[in-house]
Amino acid sequence: MGDNRSMFGEHGLIDKRVAYDTSIRVPMLMLCPELFEGGTVVDAVVANIDIGPTIISAMGLAKPPHMDGENFIPLAQGEDIPWRDEFLYVYYWEKSFPQSPTVFALRMDRYKLINYYDIWDVDELFDLQNDPGETTNLLYTEGYETIAIELQDRLYAKMTALGGMEIPLNAPGGSSQNKRLETRHGRSASDFPAPLVVEEPVSRDAN
């Protein structure tokens, strides 16, 4: 398997610290003829935390109780076992990489919700089944309100259960990768979602 990949222009971005599938999906190949046949494709949500328990199980050992993740060899063997239907992604802002904000995301088989901490107007909801390229933000689209609320509740419930509500302060490490330029060229910024735009200025009582 490899590290998660860096983006080179996808979504108009660089780096690899965001929650788009372009960045967080990791290619992985396994070879273990003693346990399963080659050519098997596992579509379940397997995470990097599952690698350790899987290798330990292949060695015939029991997973230590302190390890997260699960053994996914039964999935490769075609067994129908209880398995996760969601994946939590968390990234905490680092001064060395200031272009990437703190991100909390919940990826499910069909939908993904992305929350950007302290940046209130750019959260995103994607239908991965109909929009695998994550090009259409449905968060402000009529008919998706219930789905957005459900995913947000599940996201923060999972973070609470795992201790993720305590945001760490990461000390700077190495040189800063600040990509801000003194002058901007090329594309202009995207429009705000319509529900967030106030067409008329709010009047204020002089008294």
N, C-alpha and C positions, 0 to 999 in steps of 0.2 A: 504494500500500500504506500501511498505517498502523503505528503503534507497537503493541507488544503491549498488550493491554487490561488494565485494572485490574479486579479482582474486587470485587463488591459483595454479599458474603454467600455466594457459592458456596463450598462446603466450609467454611462458617462463617468465612471469611477475608476480608481486604481486601488491597489492594496488588496488585503484579504481579510479584513476584520469586520466585515458586515455580514448580514444574515441571508443574503441572496443565495440561492442554490448554486449559482455560478462559483461562489466562493466556498461554501461550507461542505459541498459534496466531495467525497474523497474516493478515488478509485481503489479497489481492493481485489486481489486475486488470491485464491487459496488452493493448495494442492495437498491432499492427504488421502491417497487411494485406500489406505487401511480403514477409513471411516466413511467416505462417500465417493460417488462416481464423479468424474469430470464433466464439465459442461452444464452444471447446475447453476441457475441464476436465482438468487434470493432477492425478492422484492421488498421484504420486510425492512422496517427502519432499524438498521444496525448502526451502532455508534462506536466511536473509538474506545469508549470505556468498556466495550464488550470484548476487546482483543485479549486482554489479560486473562479474564475468566475462561475464554475459549481455549487458549493455549494451555492453561493449567488443566482443564478438563481433558484435552487431547493427551496429556501426559499421564492421565489416570489419577490425578490428585483432586482433592476437594478445594473449592474456592474459599479463601480466607474470608471471614465474616466482615472484615473492614473494607473489602473491595466492592466498588460499584460495578454495574454492568452484569451481563448474563452470558452464559455459554450459548452460542448460536449454532453449534454443530447439528443439533436436531433439526433446525430449519434447513440446513444443507442436505440433510438426509430425508427431507420431505415430510417430516412429522408435523402434525398440527398441534402446536403447543401454545399456551398463553404467551403473548408477546406484547410489547409496548405499541401503542398506536400514536405516539407523539414524541417529539424530540425537543428538548429545551436547549436553546442557544443563548449564551450570555457572554458579553464582552464588556470589560470595564475600561474606560478612557485612560490612555497613557499620554503623558506629556511628550514622550518620544515620538508618538504618532498622533499628533493633534487633529488630523483631518478625520479621524474615526471616532464618533461619539460613543458613549455607553449605550449598548444595545441589548434589549431583552426580546427574545423571539420564541414563538411556539410553532413548530412545524408538525403538521399532521399529514395523513395520507393525501388529503385533498386541499386543505386550507393552511395558510400560514399567516400569523399575525406578528408584526414587527413593531415594537415600541422603542422609541429613542428617548432615553432619559434626559430631561431638561431641555428637550427640543420638542415643544408641544404640538407643532402643526405639520409634522411630516410622517406620522405613523402610517403603517401600510397593512393592507389585507389583500392577499392574493388567493385566487382559485387555481391551484397547481394543476388540476385536471384539465381545465379549459385554457389555462394561460401558463404553460410550463416555463416560459421565458420571463415571467413576473414583470410584465409590461403595463398592466392595468391595475391601478390601486382601487379596490372596491370599498374602501373604508367609508367613503362618503357617498356611496351609491345606494339608492333606495332599494330596500329588500334584503340588505345584508346587515341590518342593525343587530338582529338577534344573534347572528353568527359571530359578529365582532365582539359583542358583550360576553358571549359564552367563552370564546377563546381568551379574552382578557382575564376573565375570572379564573380560568384554568391555568393560565400563565402565572398569575400572581399567587395562586394557591400552591403551585408547584415550587415557586421560588421561596415562598414562606416555609414550606416543609423542608426545603434543602438548605435553608439559611442564607438564601441569596438576597435578602432584603437589606443586609448590611453591606453597603457598597465600600470596597476598600480604596484607600488612597495609595496609588502605585508610585513609588519613588522613580524619578527619571533614570533611565538607563541608557548610556551611550549618547550619541548625537541625535538631535531632533530631526525628524523627517518632515518638517513643515513644508507643505507644497503650495502654500499661498504665494501668489505673485503680486508684485506691486501694481501691475496693470493686468486687466483681464482681456483676453481676446477670444474670438470664437463665439460659441453659443451663449445666449443670454439665459438667465435663470428661468426655471419652470414657473408656470402660473400656479397660484395657490388654488386648492380645491374650492369650488364655488361656495359651499356652506360656510367657509371661513372668511369670505370677503364681505365687507360692509360697504354697500354701494354709496350710501349717503353719510356724510359726517355727522357725528352725534352732537347735538346742540347742548350747550352748557348754560345754566342759569347764572347770569352775572352776579346775582346776589348770593 
